[in-house]
């Protein structure tokens, strides 16, 4: 069962990274890793790690795809670089 879960996670990760930019790829990998660790710790099972990894990878990909660098102004009128939603 563990082998099937690992193969499924690797397949999902490879499918989600195909054709992405470097930023999207990095966000997908980081989100998948963090999600897998969180899911595994929360459920103490490989299935939980697989679901957490898939959800984390999807979230990381969507955040990277729908954000861009922009200039922002804080409440004191100071300008800084940040991330904005598209």
C-alpha positions in Angstrom: 0.0 0.0 0.0 2.8 2.4 0.8 4.5 1.7 -2.5 1.2 2.6 -4.4 0.8 5.8 -2.4 4.4 6.9 -3.2 4.0 6.1 -6.9 0.7 8.0 -7.0 2.3 11.1 -5.2 5.2 11.1 -7.6 2.8 10.9 -10.6 0.7 13.7 -9.3 3.7 15.8 -8.7 5.2 15.2 -12.1 1.9 15.9 -13.7 1.4 19.2 -11.8 5.0 20.4 -12.6 4.9 19.7 -16.3 5.0 23.0 -18.3 5.4 25.3 -15.3 7.7 28.2 -14.9 10.5 27.9 -12.3 8.5 29.9 -9.7 5.5 27.7 -10.2 7.6 24.6 -10.0 9.3 25.6 -6.8 5.9 26.6 -5.2 4.4 23.3 -6.2 7.3 21.3 -4.8 7.4 23.3 -1.5 3.6 23.1 -1.1 3.6 19.4 -1.8 6.4 18.7 0.7 4.8 20.9 3.5 1.4 19.4 2.8 2.7 15.8 2.9 4.5 16.4 6.2 1.5 18.1 7.7 -0.9 15.4 6.5 1.3 12.6 7.7 1.8 14.2 11.1 -1.9 14.9 11.5 -3.2 11.5 10.5 -0.2 9.3 11.2 -0.9 7.5 7.9 0.5 7.3 4.4 -2.9 8.2 3.0 -3.0 11.4 5.0 0.4 12.3 3.7 -0.7 11.6 0.1 -3.8 13.8 0.5 -1.9 16.5 2.3 0.8 16.5 -0.4 -1.7 16.7 -3.2 -3.6 19.6 -1.5 -0.3 21.4 -0.7 1.0 21.0 -4.2 -2.2 22.3 -5.7 -2.3 25.3 -3.3 1.3 26.2 -4.0 0.7 26.0 -7.8 -2.4 28.2 -7.7 -0.7 30.8 -5.5 2.3 31.0 -7.8 0.1 31.1 -10.9 -2.1 33.9 -9.6 0.3 36.3 -8.0 2.9 38.7 -9.3 5.5 41.1 -7.9 4.2 44.7 -7.3 4.9 47.9 -5.4 2.8 48.4 -2.3 2.4 51.3 0.2 2.1 50.7 3.9 -0.1 52.7 6.3 2.9 55.1 6.9 3.2 55.9 3.2 6.4 53.9 2.7 6.8 52.0 -0.6 7.9 48.3 -0.6 8.0 45.3 -3.0 5.3 42.7 -2.3 3.1 40.1 -3.9 -0.3 41.0 -5.4 -3.1 38.8 -6.6 -3.9 38.9 -10.4 
